[in-house]
Amino acid sequence: MKKKILQQAFEELNDAIAYYEEQQAGLGLRLKDEVDRHVRWIIGNPDIPRIRRGGYRRVNLKTFPYYIGHLSKKANNVSENQYNFTRTDSTSY
């Protein structure tokens, strides 16, 4: 299975990690660890979250106000998961 993190999601995640690290030392690392744990869970349980309007699945982070959206595609017997990282509210930091 191939894992693909969309460029915009990668940039938003890095911005969020930097922001939280500025707020408190170690907090950005906690965000990164939580995202990593959730991505591993998604890889192991790709069909558990329900499909939402738009055809994607979503897993909310437990501690931080973000969710991971993921879309599974299969072509030529190769599975690919695409991941997005989005803030759950419209507040910007």
Secondary structure as GFF3:
##gff-version 3
##sequence-region A 1 93
A	DSSP	beta_strand	2	5	.	.	.	ID=ss1
A	DSSP	alpha_helix	7	23	.	.	.	ID=ss2
A	DSSP	alpha_helix	27	44	.	.	.	ID=ss3
A	DSSP	beta_strand	57	60	.	.	.	ID=ss4
A	DSSP	beta_strand	66	75	.	.	.	ID=ss5
A	DSSP	beta_strand	78	87	.	.	.	ID=ss6
###
